[in-house]
Amino acid sequence: MRAWHWLLSWLVLFGILVTAGVPGETTEPRQALVLGAAQYDGVPSPIFRARLDAALTLFQRGMIERIVVSGGSAPGDRHSEGDTGCGYLRSRGVPQAALACETKSRSTWENLARSRTFLKPGGVWIVTDEPHLPRALLLARRLGIDARGWPVKGEFSRRYRLREQLLFTLAHLGWTH
């Protein structure tokens, strides 16, 4: 197990280096894409709320002009992640005109693929938690999205970190879901 953990850690580090921004880029993206996470009957989970709060801070500081929130719903849910996230941001002062809500996706790949139509030219900050970001950036680049990462810090379990390292490795090998 320790050998796998070491190998996966190095692969993630390699992935971060590979998916980092191109040296010499001078323009910062003026929009953010918040990748969905769980919501509970219209209330963002703590992880989702942290992602939304990070995008809200970017907006309030004038670093971005637009936020795309992505995420569908599980069977039986009354609300989607996209609608929940947009509602959360509207309740905190983000005008509807500065929001776009993607409400059908069920995976990171779908979050990115379905959100492309909402993105404007000029690049995008992908806003997601730190362990998830390398895989999200890799998939975004595969989809032709000009993306940079905005990592959301937090206390994430070892299990979650290992899961994301494994999924990054699989994505690097061509697996998309």
Order of alpha helices (4+ residues) and beta strands (2+ residues): alpha-beta-beta-beta-alpha-beta-alpha-beta-alpha-beta-alpha-beta-alpha
